[in-house]
Amino acid sequence: MTYRAAQDVELISRYLTGDVAAFDELMAAHEDRVFGICLRMLRDRDAALDATQDTFLTVFRKADRYKAEAAFSTWLHRVAMNTCYDHLRKQKRRRADPLPEHHDPVDVTAEAGFASADLRPSIEDALAELSPEFRAPIVLVDMEGLALEQAAEILEVPTGTVKSRLFRARRRLAEILGNLRDGSEHPRGTP
């Protein structure tokens, strides 16, 4: 057991016995990583902040359900992923057409900074094209640096499924970003 994992178990135990400050410590230790996962899954800062808050509210209410069979961080990341899935389902139900562009106020400070952003698709846009089942392993393994086994535990699927989804997601990202060669020519027409 790592030092962080042992510390997490101690903090959960203290919280369950009534020490609310222990929960604050636990949250401070993990909030950046949870926010990072939520941001990459939801692609919207405000939605990620809401999902992060919802994740910790769930943990606050259901901390007694944590079983020390796995690391607390694994359980926490699973709660975060489930929260993100819930937010994505809600977004899908509430999706509305954007207002026409003439309703948007002009931001005169944004011209130069965004000119280069239009030159090629960003990784976030490419990730958005992936379904959540393929985006999740990319976020957990490639972006958060988790081991395949830990990602499998968080996603509640076999390790082989994580490997398969990673392979397919990486291949799709490469296609979207124009990194795959088709025969001898690059899809974007560059050598």
KATAGI-V819315 format. One record per residue. N is the residue number from 0. BURIAL is + if it has 16 or more other C-alpha atoms within 10 Angstrom, else -. Layout:
# KATAGI-V819315
((N & BURIAL) (N & BURIAL))
This chain:
# KATAGI-V819315
((0 & -) (1 & -) (2 & -) (3 & -) (4 & +) (5 & -) (6 & -) (7 & +) (8 & +) (9 & -) (10 & +) (11 & +) (12 & +) (13 & -) (14 & +) (15 & -) (16 & -) (17 & -) (18 & -) (19 & -) (20 & -) (21 & +) (22 & +) (23 & -) (24 & -) (25 & +) (26 & +) (27 & -) (28 & -) (29 & -) (30 & -) (31 & -) (32 & -) (33 & +) (34 & +) (35 & +) (36 & +) (37 & +) (38 & +) (39 & +) (40 & +) (41 & +) (42 & -) (43 & -) (44 & -) (45 & -) (46 & +) (47 & +) (48 & +) (49 & +) (50 & +) (51 & +) (52 & +) (53 & +) (54 & +) (55 & +) (56 & -) (57 & -) (58 & +) (59 & +) (60 & -) (61 & -) (62 & +) (63 & -) (64 & -) (65 & -) (66 & -) (67 & -) (68 & -) (69 & -) (70 & +) (71 & +) (72 & +) (73 & +) (74 & +) (75 & +) (76 & +) (77 & +) (78 & +) (79 & +) (80 & +) (81 & +) (82 & +) (83 & +) (84 & +) (85 & -) (86 & +) (87 & +) (88 & -) (89 & -) (90 & -) (91 & -) (92 & -) (93 & -) (94 & -) (95 & -) (96 & -) (97 & -) (98 & -) (99 & -) (100 & -) (101 & -) (102 & -) (103 & -) (104 & -) (105 & -) (106 & -) (107 & -) (108 & -) (109 & -) (110 & -) (111 & -) (112 & -) (113 & -) (114 & -) (115 & -) (116 & -) (117 & -) (118 & -) (119 & -) (120 & -) (121 & -) (122 & -) (123 & -) (124 & -) (125 & +) (126 & +) (127 & +) (128 & -) (129 & +) (130 & -) (131 & +) (132 & -) (133 & +) (134 & +) (135 & +) (136 & +) (137 & +) (138 & +) (139 & +) (140 & +) (141 & -) (142 & -) (143 & +) (144 & -) (145 & +) (146 & -) (147 & +) (148 & +) (149 & +) (150 & +) (151 & +) (152 & +) (153 & +) (154 & +) (155 & -) (156 & -) (157 & -) (158 & +) (159 & -) (160 & -) (161 & +) (162 & +) (163 & -) (164 & +) (165 & +) (166 & -) (167 & -) (168 & +) (169 & +) (170 & -) (171 & +) (172 & +) (173 & -) (174 & +) (175 & +) (176 & +) (177 & +) (178 & -) (179 & +) (180 & -) (181 & -) (182 & -) (183 & -) (184 & -) (185 & -) (186 & +) (187 & -) (188 & -) (189 & -) (190 & -))
